[in-house]
């Protein structure tokens, strides 16, 4: 059984209030009495329950963060950036992954609300979930991460994903590809929808280009591998000549399915470009072209916005938007680039 403040008070022969004053550095406690309390704490192995104390005070030093997939290196880096900035402010980050599941996302948001976190950072599985409005109504600020806000009540940090999708496909068009597949899903995922919207704009401006949409159930290596193997199984005349994958995990899997399992040569027979610029993209068997996002800066900026919201609840929400960067490697005919230090 855990040692309580009452146990410490009993062992030291003082009141519970005196123990509390010693723990909090408050009140007029003599040096002799304070030493008795500290001796009792040491001998009983008392550990202060800060979480309970903060909940009784109606606050915590925690921030909730929900991402689509904590196993995705991009979101892992977002979390690292958030943790580093939160640590500077004396706060901790509680991380959850929704796996692109709306119900699982809601369960985390409900949990964070019950835990009375200071605020929530969220990469939504769908556009503007109702549970976000409930958090805001309860006085808990929400910052959307890697997503744009469609409401004037939410803060947000995003990347111009539409421009990123346009850049990726424009690069393929510049390489004279006219049969292009867009691989990713679910299509309802905001980031996928925006990246594909930009891709369609690029294709719509090109003459004689044809686009095929391949909807995947997840943004994972396995989903990409299955899609790549399916493409490789087609007759060469029926295959696209280039593929834009909605993230790098899909692109890595697609490369495995099409090239390693299916025997299609990359980039000679099929060019592949991804999105995020995770470490795996540069170190895959054929280094992957991609669209880079500043993952750690996104996480740190999200926490900075949250701190602004906490400092002045009446401050109108604002948004930070980063610009993506095209990274050309061997999977689309470019040269391999040196690895970036972290």
VOBA-1610 file (N, C-alpha, C; in pm, whole numbers, padded with zeros to 5 digits, always signed):
BEGIN
Unk+00084-00119+00000Unk+00000+00000+00000Unk+00088+00124+00000Unk+00050+00225-00078Unk+00129+00347-00088Unk+00126+00424+00042Unk+00239+00486+00075Unk+00249+00567+00195Unk+00180+00700+00170Unk+00096+00744+00264Unk+00020+00868+00248Unk+00080+00980+00330Unk+00030+01102+00308Unk+00073+01218+00387Unk+00038+01197+00534Unk-00076+01131+00559Unk-00117+01104+00696Unk-00016+01012+00767Unk+00036+00913+00692Unk+00137+00824+00749Unk+00262+00901+00789Unk+00303+00995+00701Unk+00421+01077+00730Unk+00396+01163+00853Unk+00276+01224+00859Unk+00242+01310+00973Unk+00244+01231+01104Unk+00190+01109+01100Unk+00186+01024+01220Unk+00327+00987+01265Unk+00413+00952+01167Unk+00551+00913+01202Unk+00632+01030+01256Unk+00604+01149+01205Unk+00680+01267+01249Unk+00619+01331+01373Unk+00496+01291+01410Unk+00430+01350+01527Unk+00383+01491+01502Unk+00344+01520+01375Unk+00296+01654+01340Unk+00162+01642+01269Unk+00104+01754+01234Unk-00024+01754+01163Unk-00002+01733+01013Unk-00111+01694+00945Unk-00105+01680+00799Unk-00072+01814+00734Unk-00127+01921+00790Unk-00100+02055+00737Unk+00047+02091+00743Unk+00113+02049+00851Unk+00257+02078+00863Unk+00336+02003+00757Unk+00301+01876+00733Unk+00368+01799+00627Unk+00347+01868+00492Unk+00225+01912+00467Unk+00195+01981+00341Unk+00278+02108+00327Unk+00294+02182+00437Unk+00374+02305+00432Unk+00520+02275+00401Unk+00572+02168+00458Unk+00711+02130+00430Unk+00727+02090+00283Unk+00632+02011+00233Unk+00640+01966+00094Unk+00632+02082-00004Unk+00551+02183+00030Unk+00530+02295-00061Unk+00619+02414-00032Unk+00703+02403+00075Unk+00791+02513+00110Unk+00717+02635+00159Unk+00603+02613+00224Unk+00520+02724+00271Unk+00502+02715+00423Unk+00451+02824+00479Unk+00419+02824+00621Unk+00541+02844+00710Unk+00515+02873+00836Unk+00623+02898+00932Unk+00652+02769+01009Unk+00739+02686+00951Unk+00774+02557+01011Unk+00918+02567+01060Unk+00939+02533+01187Unk+01073+02540+01243Unk+01165+02440+01175Unk+01295+02468+01182Unk+01393+02380+01120Unk+01389+02241+01182Unk+01366+02234+01313Unk+01361+02104+01382Unk+01242+02022+01335Unk+01124+02087+01325Unk+01004+02017+01280Unk+01018+01973+01134Unk+01073+02062+01051Unk+01092+02028+00910Unk+01183+01908+00894Unk+01286+01900+00979Unk+01379+01788+00970Unk+01310+01658+01011Unk+01219+01664+01112Unk+01143+01546+01151Unk+01059+01494+01034Unk+00996+01589+00964Unk+00912+01552+00850Unk+00995+01487+00740Unk+01110+01548+00709Unk+01196+01494+00603Unk+01250+01356+00641Unk+01280+01336+00767Unk+01329+01206+00814Unk+01220+01100+00799Unk+01095+01138+00834Unk+00982+01045+00819Unk+00959+01011+00673Unk+00970+01111+00586Unk+00952+01087+00442Unk+01055+00986+00391Unk+01180+01006+00432Unk+01287+00917+00387Unk+01270+00775+00441Unk+01236+00765+00567Unk+01226+00632+00628Unk+01105+00553+00578Unk+00996+00623+00544Unk+00876+00554+00495Unk+00876+00535+00344Unk+00968+00603+00275Unk+00971+00593+00129Unk+00853+00663+00064Unk+00810+00774+00125Unk+00696+00848+00072Unk+00730+00911-00063Unk+00639+00896-00162Unk+00652+00958-00294Unk+00532+01048-00315Unk+00557+01171-00342Unk+00450+01269-00359Unk+00369+01240-00484Unk+00238+01243-00473Unk+00148+01219-00586Unk+00111+01352-00650Unk+00199+01400-00739Unk+00173+01529-00804Unk+00049+01526-00890Unk+00024+01411-00955Unk-00092+01405-01045Unk-00221+01429-00969Unk-00236+01362-00852Unk-00356+01380-00772Unk-00366+01524-00723Unk-00253+01580-00682Unk-00254+01717-00632Unk-00299+01815-00740Unk-00249+01794-00861Unk-00286+01883-00970Unk-00432+01869-01008Unk-00484+01746-01005Unk-00625+01726-01037Unk-00714+01791-00931Unk-00675+01785-00804Unk-00753+01851-00700Unk-00754+02002-00722Unk-00646+02054-00778Unk-00638+02197-00805Unk-00708+02234-00935Unk-00757+02134-01008Unk-00828+02160-01132Unk-00738+02186-01250Unk-00614+02142-01244Unk-00521+02166-01354Unk-00417+02054-01357Unk-00338+02052-01462Unk-00227+01957-01471Unk-00114+02024-01546Unk-00003+01956-01552Unk+00110+02008-01630Unk+00128+01925-01756Unk+00021+01864-01802Unk+00029+01773-01916Unk-00042+01829-02039Unk+00008+01787-02154Unk-00053+01818-02284Unk-00086+01685-02351Unk-00205+01672-02404Unk-00241+01552-02478Unk-00206+01567-02625Unk-00149+01463-02684Unk-00116+01462-02826Unk-00169+01334-02889Unk-00255+01349-02990Unk-00308+01234-03063Unk-00265+01246-03208Unk-00197+01143-03259Unk-00152+01143-03398Unk-00214+01024-03471Unk-00204+01023-03601Unk-00263+00915-03680Unk-00192+00782-03657Unk-00058+00787-03642Unk+00018+00663-03629Unk+00151+00694-03561Unk+00161+00663-03432Unk+00284+00691-03358Unk+00401+00607-03409Unk+00371+00499-03484Unk+00477+00416-03541Unk+00536+00474-03667Unk+00472+00574-03723Unk+00523+00643-03841Unk+00636+00736-03798Unk+00756+00723-03854Unk+00868+00808-03811Unk+00838+00958-03822Unk+00753+00997-03916Unk+00717+01139-03926Unk+00648+01185-03797Unk+00549+01110-03752Unk+00477+01150-03632Unk+00562+01132-03507Unk+00654+01036-03511Unk+00748+01021-03399Unk+00833+01147-03385Unk+00875+01203-03498Unk+00953+01327-03494Unk+00867+01446-03453Unk+00741+01449-03495Unk+00649+01553-03448Unk+00640+01549-03296Unk+00625+01427-03241Unk+00616+01411-03096Unk+00745+01456-03027Unk+00859+01425-03086Unk+00987+01468-03026Unk+00996+01619-03020Unk+00954+01684-03129Unk+00955+01830-03130Unk+00862+01888-03026Unk+00743+01826-03012Unk+00647+01872-02911Unk+00701+01852-02771Unk+00762+01736-02745Unk+00815+01706-02612Unk+00927+01803-02574Unk+01013+01833-02669Unk+01125+01924-02641Unk+01074+02063-02602Unk+00976+02113-02677Unk+00922+02247-02647Unk+00841+02244-02518Unk+00764+02139-02493Unk+00687+02128-02370Unk+00779+02121-02249Unk+00889+02048-02262Unk+00984+02035-02151Unk+01041+02170-02112Unk+01066+02255-02210Unk+01116+02389-02182Unk+01018+02468-02097Unk+00888+02438-02112Unk+00783+02507-02037Unk+00745+02433-01909Unk+00819+02327-01874Unk+00790+02252-01753Unk+00668+02164-01765Unk+00637+02118-01887Unk+00519+02036-01909Unk+00558+01904-01972Unk+00466+01807-01965Unk+00489+01677-02026Unk+00383+01651-02133Unk+00415+01559-02223Unk+00325+01525-02333Unk+00275+01382-02316Unk+00144+01364-02320Unk+00082+01231-02318Unk+00046+01195-02461Unk+00102+01087-02512Unk+00087+01053-02654Unk-00011+00939-02676Unk-00098+00956-02775Unk-00189+00850-02817Unk-00192+00843-02969Unk-00223+00725-03022Unk-00233+00708-03166Unk-00372+00659-03202Unk-00434+00724-03300Unk-00571+00690-03337Unk-00579+00579-03440Unk-00468+00551-03509Unk-00469+00456-03620Unk-00575+00493-03724Unk-00596+00623-03742Unk-00693+00677-03838Unk-00835+00631-03807Unk-00859+00597-03680Unk-00990+00550-03636Unk-01058+00659-03554Unk-01175+00704-03599Unk-01244+00815-03535Unk-01285+00781-03392Unk-01333+00660-03369Unk-01376+00622-03234Unk-01257+00614-03138Unk-01145+00562-03187Unk-01028+00557-03100Unk-00978+00698-03071Unk-00983+00784-03169Unk-00946+00924-03149Unk-01032+00987-03040Unk-01163+00964-03048Unk-01254+01022-02950Unk-01225+00969-02809Unk-01191+00841-02798Unk-01164+00785-02665Unk-01043+00853-02602Unk-00942+00886-02682Unk-00826+00958-02629Unk-00865+01099-02588Unk-00944+01167-02670Unk-00984+01303-02637Unk-01069+01305-02510Unk-01156+01206-02495Unk-01235+01197-02372Unk-01146+01172-02251Unk-01046+01084-02269Unk-00953+01055-02160Unk-00876+01181-02120Unk-00828+01256-02218Unk-00752+01377-02188Unk-00839+01480-02117Unk-00965+01485-02157Unk-01057+01578-02089Unk-01076+01537-01943Unk-01092+01407-01918Unk-01107+01358-01780Unk-00981+01385-01698Unk-00865+01376-01762Unk-00738+01401-01694Unk-00708+01549-01675Unk-00795+01632-01730Unk-00783+01779-01717Unk-00647+01828-01766Unk-00609+01783-01883Unk-00485+01830-01942Unk-00495+01979-01971Unk-00380+02043-01982Unk-00379+02186-02011Unk-00430+02216-02151Unk-00408+02125-02242Unk-00451+02145-02380Unk-00427+02019-02460Unk-00474+02020-02584Unk-00465+01902-02669Unk-00408+01940-02806Unk-00315+01859-02853Unk-00263+01867-02989Unk-00320+01748-03064Unk-00376+01771-03182Unk-00447+01664-03251Unk-00422+01666-03401Unk-00382+01550-03455Unk-00386+01527-03598Unk-00515+01450-03626Unk-00618+01516-03678Unk-00750+01452-03686Unk-00756+01341-03791Unk-00830+01236-03756Unk-00852+01126-03850Unk-00952+01166-03958Unk-01041+01259-03924Unk-01138+01313-04019Unk-01146+01463-03997Unk-01220+01532-04082Unk-01230+01676-04069Unk-01309+01714-03943Unk-01249+01795-03859Unk-01310+01862-03743Unk-01409+01773-03666Unk-01362+01678-03587Unk-01451+01592-03509Unk-01528+01670-03402Unk-01649+01624-03369Unk-01734+01691-03270Unk-01666+01697-03133Unk-01590+01597-03100Unk-01526+01593-02968Unk-01430+01709-02947Unk-01378+01765-03057Unk-01292+01883-03046Unk-01372+02002-02995Unk-01492+02020-03047Unk-01578+02130-03001Unk-01611+02115-02853Unk-01627+01991-02808Unk-01657+01968-02667Unk-01539+02008-02578Unk-01417+01982-02624Unk-01299+02023-02549Unk-01291+02175-02539Unk-01312+02242-02651Unk-01305+02388-02653Unk-01412+02447-02562Unk-01532+02389-02566Unk-01641+02437-02480Unk-01608+02419-02333Unk-01527+02317-02302Unk-01486+02291-02163Unk-01367+02377-02122Unk-01321+02466-02210Unk-01210+02554-02177Unk-01074+02494-02200Unk-01067+02383-02275Unk-00938+02319-02307Unk-00899+02357-02449Unk-00793+02435-02467Unk-00755+02475-02602Unk-00706+02357-02685Unk-00734+02361-02814Unk-00695+02255-02906Unk-00614+02316-03021Unk-00503+02252-03052Unk-00421+02291-03168Unk-00419+02173-03265Unk-00465+02196-03386Unk-00456+02093-03489Unk-00312+02084-03538Unk-00263+01963-03555Unk-00124+01940-03594Unk-00121+01871-03730Unk-00043+01926-03823Unk-00035+01872-03958Unk-00173+01872-04023Unk-00252+01972-03991Unk-00387+01985-04046Unk-00431+02130-04034Unk-00511+02173-04131Unk-00563+02309-04128Unk-00695+02315-04052Unk-00721+02427-03989Unk-00846+02445-03917Unk-00953+02503-04009Unk-01073+02446-04000Unk-01186+02500-04075Unk-01275+02582-03983Unk-01226+02610-03862Unk-01303+02683-03763Unk-01219+02797-03707Unk-01285+02905-03665Unk-01213+03017-03605Unk-01192+02998-03456Unk-01226+02878-03405Unk-01207+02849-03262Unk-01084+02763-03236Unk-01017+02720-03343Unk-00904+02629-03326Unk-00774+02689-03378Unk-00667+02662-03307Unk-00532+02695-03353Unk-00485+02580-03442Unk-00387+02606-03528Unk-00341+02498-03614Unk-00199+02522-03662Unk-00129+02410-03684Unk+00003+02410-03748Unk-00005+02311-03862Unk+00027+02355-03981Unk+00011+02268-04096Unk+00123+02291-04196Unk+00126+02204-04294Unk+00211+02219-04411Unk+00118+02236-04530Unk+00158+02312-04628Unk+00076+02331-04747Unk+00076+02201-04827Unk-00010+02108-04783Unk-00012+01975-04845Unk-00061+01979-04989Unk-00148+02071-05021Unk-00194+02082-05159Unk-00077+02119-05250Unk+00004+02214-05204Unk+00121+02252-05281Unk+00222+02136-05286Unk+00235+02062-05177Unk+00326+01948-05175Unk+00285+01843-05276Unk+00155+01813-05284Unk+00107+01717-05383Unk+00129+01766-05525Unk+00108+01896-05544Unk+00130+01953-05678Unk+00278+01941-05716Unk+00368+01974-05622Unk+00512+01967-05649Unk+00554+01824-05686Unk+00503+01726-05611Unk+00541+01587-05636Unk+00503+01544-05777Unk+00379+01570-05816Unk+00332+01525-05947Unk+00389+01611-06059Unk+00411+01739-06032Unk+00474+01822-06135Unk+00615+01771-06165Unk+00684+01721-06063Unk+00816+01662-06085Unk+00804+01540-06178Unk+00702+01457-06156Unk+00682+01341-06242Unk+00649+01383-06385Unk+00567+01486-06398Unk+00532+01538-06531Unk+00656+01594-06601Unk+00742+01660-06524Unk+00866+01715-06581Unk+00960+01605-06629Unk+00941+01483-06573Unk+01020+01368-06618Unk+00950+01295-06734Unk+00848+01361-06790Unk+00775+01312-06910Unk+00686+01191-06882Unk+00640+01177-06758Unk+00543+01072-06726Unk+00403+01124-06754Unk+00322+01042-06820Unk+00185+01082-06851Unk+00082+00987-06791Unk+00124+00869-06747Unk+00035+00774-06679Unk+00078+00766-06532Unk+00002+00837-06447Unk+00043+00855-06308Unk-00066+00802-06215Unk-00024+00724-06115Unk-00116+00673-06014Unk-00094+00747-05883Unk-00203+00779-05815Unk-00199+00838-05682Unk-00240+00730-05583Unk-00150+00698-05491Unk-00172+00586-05399Unk-00183+00639-05256Unk-00294+00608-05187Unk-00309+00651-05048Unk-00451+00638-05001Unk-00469+00643-04870Unk-00604+00636-04817Unk-00605+00607-04667Unk-00723+00610-04609Unk-00849+00642-04676Unk-00848+00783-04734Unk-00921+00801-04843Unk-00925+00929-04912Unk-00982+01038-04822Unk-01063+00999-04722Unk-01123+01096-04632Unk-01023+01154-04532Unk-00904+01094-04520Unk-00801+01150-04433Unk-00761+01287-04487Unk-00768+01393-04406Unk-00745+01529-04457Unk-00615+01546-04535Unk-00504+01491-04482Unk-00376+01508-04550Unk-00376+01442-04687Unk-00435+01322-04696Unk-00441+01252-04824Unk-00526+01331-04923Unk-00640+01379-04879Unk-00729+01455-04967Unk-00661+01579-05021Unk-00588+01650-04936Unk-00522+01774-04979Unk-00406+01745-05074Unk-00328+01643-05046Unk-00215+01609-05132Unk-00264+01565-05270Unk-00371+01487-05272Unk-00426+01442-05400Unk-00492+01557-05476Unk-00548+01652-05403Unk-00607+01769-05469Unk-00499+01846-05545Unk-00385+01866-05480Unk-00275+01935-05547Unk-00222+01855-05664Unk-00217+01721-05649Unk-00171+01635-05759Unk-00264+01648-05879Unk-00394+01651-05853Unk-00490+01662-05964Unk-00478+01796-06035Unk-00448+01901-05959Unk-00429+02032-06022Unk-00313+02027-06121Unk-00203+01963-06079Unk-00087+01953-06168Unk-00121+01873-06293Unk-00191+01761-06275Unk-00226+01676-06389Unk-00327+01747-06479Unk-00419+01822-06417Unk-00519+01895-06497Unk-00458+02001-06586Unk-00343+02054-06544Unk-00276+02157-06624Unk-00186+02097-06732Unk-00170+01964-06731Unk-00082+01898-06829Unk-00165+01842-06944Unk-00106+01839-07059Unk-00174+01786-07177Unk-00148+01636-07192Unk-00255+01562-07210Unk-00243+01420-07239Unk-00208+01334-07120Unk-00212+01388-06998Unk-00178+01310-06879Unk-00302+01236-06828Unk-00279+01116-06778Unk-00388+01034-06725Unk-00357+00999-06580Unk-00460+01007-06493Unk-00441+00979-06351Unk-00528+00861-06308Unk-00473+00779-06220Unk-00545+00667-06161Unk-00535+00680-06009Unk-00647+00664-05938Unk-00648+00670-05792Unk-00652+00529-05736Unk-00556+00498-05650Unk-00552+00368-05582Unk-00573+00395-05433Unk-00694+00367-05385Unk-00731+00394-05245Unk-00682+00279-05157Unk-00602+00311-05057Unk-00551+00208-04965Unk-00623+00219-04831Unk-00635+00108-04758Unk-00705+00113-04629Unk-00626+00185-04522Unk-00494+00191-04536Unk-00407+00253-04436Unk-00289+00318-04505Unk-00219+00402-04430Unk-00097+00466-04480Unk+00024+00392-04424Unk+00035+00263-04456Unk+00138+00178-04396Unk+00223+00110-04503Unk+00335+00053-04460Unk+00423-00021-04550Unk+00348-00139-04611Unk+00273-00211-04528Unk+00199-00327-04578Unk+00099-00288-04686Unk+00025-00180-04663Unk-00072-00134-04764Unk-00001-00096-04893Unk+00115-00034-04881Unk+00192+00002-04999Unk+00246-00119-05072Unk+00291-00218-04995Unk+00344-00340-05056Unk+00237-00413-05137Unk+00116-00420-05081Unk+00007-00486-05152Unk-00030-00410-05280Unk-00032-00278-05271Unk-00063-00198-05390Unk+00046-00212-05495Unk+00172-00214-05452Unk+00282-00229-05547Unk+00282-00363-05616Unk+00253-00470-05541Unk+00247-00603-05601Unk+00133-00613-05701Unk+00020-00549-05670Unk-00095-00551-05762Unk-00062-00479-05891Unk+00009-00367-05882Unk+00050-00294-06003Unk+00148-00377-06085Unk+00244-00441-06017Unk+00345-00520-06087Unk+00283-00639-06159Unk+00170-00688-06110Unk+00106-00805-06171Unk+00034-00771-06301Unk+00015-00644-06328Unk-00051-00605-06452Unk+00044-00618-06572Unk-00011-00632-06691Unk+00073-00622-06810Unk+00139-00485-06815Unk+00259-00479-06869Unk+00334-00353-06870Unk+00255-00239-06933Unk+00179-00268-07037Unk+00104-00163-07107Unk-00009-00106-07021Unk-00051-00181-06919Unk-00161-00136-06833Unk-00114-00072-06703Unk+00018-00067-06685Unk+00070-00010-06561Unk+00094+00140-06577Unk+00083+00216-06467Unk+00128+00356-06472Unk+00279+00359-06487Unk+00330+00469-06537Unk+00476+00481-06547Unk+00535+00550-06425Unk+00448+00609-06343Unk+00495+00679-06223Unk+00386+00675-06116Unk+00429+00679-05991Unk+00337+00670-05877Unk+00372+00777-05774Unk+00269+00846-05726Unk+00284+00936-05612Unk+00213+00874-05493Unk+00290+00840-05389Unk+00233+00781-05268Unk+00211+00890-05164Unk+00100+00882-05091Unk+00060+00988-04999Unk+00152+01002-04879Unk+00232+00900-04848Unk+00338+00918-04749Unk+00452+00821-04779Unk+00561+00836-04706Unk+00680+00757-04735Unk+00667+00610-04696Unk+00589+00581-04591Unk+00570+00440-04556Unk+00504+00365-04671Unk+00403+00425-04731Unk+00340+00366-04849Unk+00442+00351-04962Unk+00523+00454-04982Unk+00620+00451-05092Unk+00724+00341-05071Unk+00772+00324-04947Unk+00867+00217-04918Unk+00803+00081-04946Unk+00678+00063-04900Unk+00608-00062-04926Unk+00581-00083-05073Unk+00544+00023-05142Unk+00515+00011-05286Unk+00641-00031-05361Unk+00755+00025-05322Unk+00881-00013-05384Unk+00909-00162-05362Unk+00883-00209-05241Unk+00904-00351-05212Unk+00813-00439-05297Unk+00684-00403-05303Unk+00588-00485-05377Unk+00611-00485-05526Unk+00642-00367-05581Unk+00657-00356-05726Unk+00793-00405-05774Unk+00898-00368-05702Unk+01034-00397-05749Unk+01088-00530-05696Unk+01092-00544-05565Unk+01154-00663-05507Unk+01067-00787-05530Unk+00936-00774-05506Unk+00846-00888-05524Unk+00798-00903-05668Unk+00774-00790-05735Unk+00715-00795-05868Unk+00812-00786-05984Unk+00938-00754-05956Unk+01039-00750-06061Unk+01033-00630-06153Unk+00958-00526-06116Unk+00952-00404-06197Unk+01071-00316-06161Unk+01142-00268-06260Unk+01262-00188-06235Unk+01224-00044-06202Unk+01284+00007-06093Unk+01263+00144-06049Unk+01397+00219-06058Unk+01403+00331-06130Unk+01292+00405-06192Unk+01273+00376-06341Unk+01347+00279-06398Unk+01344+00260-06543Unk+01203+00229-06593Unk+01130+00143-06522Unk+00994+00107-06565Unk+00885+00174-06482Unk+00922+00217-06362Unk+00823+00279-06273Unk+00894+00376-06179Unk+00855+00503-06187Unk+00909+00603-06096Unk+00818+00613-05973Unk+00879+00635-05856Unk+00802+00642-05731Unk+00847+00765-05652Unk+00749+00841-05602Unk+00778+00953-05513Unk+00684+00945-05393Unk+00737+00975-05275Unk+00658+00969-05153Unk+00634+01106-05092Unk+00613+01107-04960Unk+00584+01232-04890Unk+00621+01217-04744Unk+00696+01309-04689Unk+00738+01322-04548Unk+00889+01331-04532Unk+00965+01256-04613Unk+01110+01246-04601Unk+01152+01188-04467Unk+01099+01071-04435Unk+01146+00997-04317Unk+01281+00934-04351Unk+01352+00888-04249Unk+01486+00831-04271Unk+01483+00712-04367Unk+01377+00631-04358Unk+01369+00513-04443Unk+01370+00548-04591Unk+01320+00666-04626Unk+01312+00701-04768Unk+01451+00718-04829Unk+01544+00768-04751Unk+01680+00788-04802Unk+01763+00661-04798Unk+01724+00564-04715Unk+01806+00444-04697Unk+01743+00319-04758Unk+01632+00333-04830Unk+01570+00217-04893Unk+01659+00165-05006Unk+01628+00046-05055Unk+01712-00018-05156Unk+01730+00071-05279Unk+01628+00145-05316Unk+01639+00253-05413Unk+01597+00379-05338Unk+01690+00471-05309Unk+01653+00592-05233Unk+01535+00664-05298Unk+01437+00699-05216Unk+01310+00751-05265Unk+01307+00903-05273Unk+01260+00952-05386Unk+01224+01093-05395Unk+01103+01116-05305Unk+01090+01237-05254Unk+00984+01262-05158Unk+00959+01412-05145Unk+00860+01446-05065Unk+00831+01585-05030Unk+00856+01599-04881Unk+00946+01686-04846Unk+00990+01697-04707Unk+00899+01789-04627Unk+00866+01742-04503Unk+00796+01825-04406Unk+00887+01845-04284Unk+00888+01964-04222Unk+00972+01987-04104Unk+00904+01933-03978Unk+00913+01802-03957Unk+00834+01734-03854Unk+00856+01792-03714Unk+00980+01804-03672Unk+01005+01850-03535Unk+00963+01994-03516Unk+00981+02076-03619Unk+00937+02215-03611Unk+00785+02224-03599Unk+00716+02132-03666Unk+00570+02128-03656Unk+00527+02101-03512Unk+00587+01999-03450Unk+00554+01966-03311Unk+00585+02079-03215Unk+00703+02139-03230Unk+00742+02249-03141Unk+00651+02370-03160Unk+00617+02401-03282Unk+00529+02516-03309Unk+00390+02494-03251Unk+00343+02369-03256Unk+00210+02339-03201Unk+00207+02366-03051Unk+00312+02327-02980Unk+00318+02352-02836Unk+00329+02502-02810Unk+00407+02573-02891Unk+00419+02718-02873Unk+00284+02787-02888Unk+00205+02743-02986Unk+00072+02800-03003Unk-00016+02769-02883Unk-00006+02647-02833Unk-00085+02608-02716Unk-00049+02694-02596Unk+00079+02722-02577Unk+00123+02806-02466Unk+00067+02947-02482Unk+00060+02997-02605Unk-00002+03127-02629Unk-00149+03125-02590Unk-00218+03019-02627Unk-00360+03007-02595Unk-00382+03001-02445Unk-00292+02934-02373Unk-00305+02924-02228Unk-00273+03057-02160Unk-00178+03130-02216Unk-00138+03257-02157Unk-00247+03363-02169Unk-00323+03357-02279Unk-00430+03454-02301Unk-00548+03385-02369Unk-00642+03332-02290Unk-00756+03260-02346Unk-00841+03344-02440Unk-00832+03478-02429Unk-00911+03565-02515Unk-00841+03597-02647Unk-00717+03551-02659Unk-00641+03576-02782Unk-00704+03495-02896Unk-00738+03559-03009Unk-00799+03484-03119Unk-00704+03380-03175Unk-00752+03260-03205Unk-00666+03154-03259Unk-00597+03197-03388Unk-00476+03148-03406Unk-00406+03175-03531Unk-00344+03046-03582Unk-00295+03052-03703Unk-00240+02933-03769Unk-00098+02959-03816Unk-00018+02854-03812Unk+00118+02856-03866Unk+00121+02757-03981Unk+00176+02799-04093Unk+00180+02711-04210Unk+00320+02704-04266Unk+00373+02583-04276Unk+00505+02561-04333Unk+00492+02526-04481Unk+00598+02552-04555Unk+00602+02516-04696Unk+00681+02386-04715Unk+00633+02296-04799Unk+00705+02170-04823Unk+00825+02191-04915Unk+00909+02090-04922Unk+01032+02098-05003Unk+01046+01969-05085Unk+01068+01981-05213Unk+01086+01866-05299Unk+01227+01810-05283Unk+01237+01678-05261Unk+01366+01610-05247Unk+01373+01503-05356Unk+01465+01518-05449Unk+01476+01428-05564Unk+01588+01328-05542Unk+01552+01199-05549Unk+01651+01092-05533Unk+01638+00993-05649Unk+01693+00874-05633Unk+01708+00781-05744Unk+01576+00720-05792Unk+01474+00715-05706Unk+01349+00649-05746Unk+01274+00721-05857Unk+01313+00848-05883Unk+01256+00919-05998Unk+01364+00964-06096Unk+01482+00901-06084Unk+01588+00930-06179Unk+01691+01029-06132Unk+01682+01074-06006Unk+01779+01169-05955Unk+01897+01100-05890Unk+01982+01179-05827Unk+02099+01127-05758Unk+02069+01118-05609Unk+02129+01019-05542Unk+02110+01002-05398Unk+02172+01122-05325Unk+02104+01168-05221Unk+02150+01282-05143Unk+02206+01236-05010Unk+02298+01314-04951Unk+02352+01276-04819Unk+02243+01278-04714Unk+02258+01191-04614Unk+02159+01184-04506Unk+02167+01311-04422Unk+02048+01352-04373Unk+02040+01469-04289Unk+02065+01432-04143Unk+02148+01508-04072Unk+02167+01482-03928Unk+02042+01523-03851Unk+02015+01453-03741Unk+01902+01488-03654Unk+01952+01561-03532
//
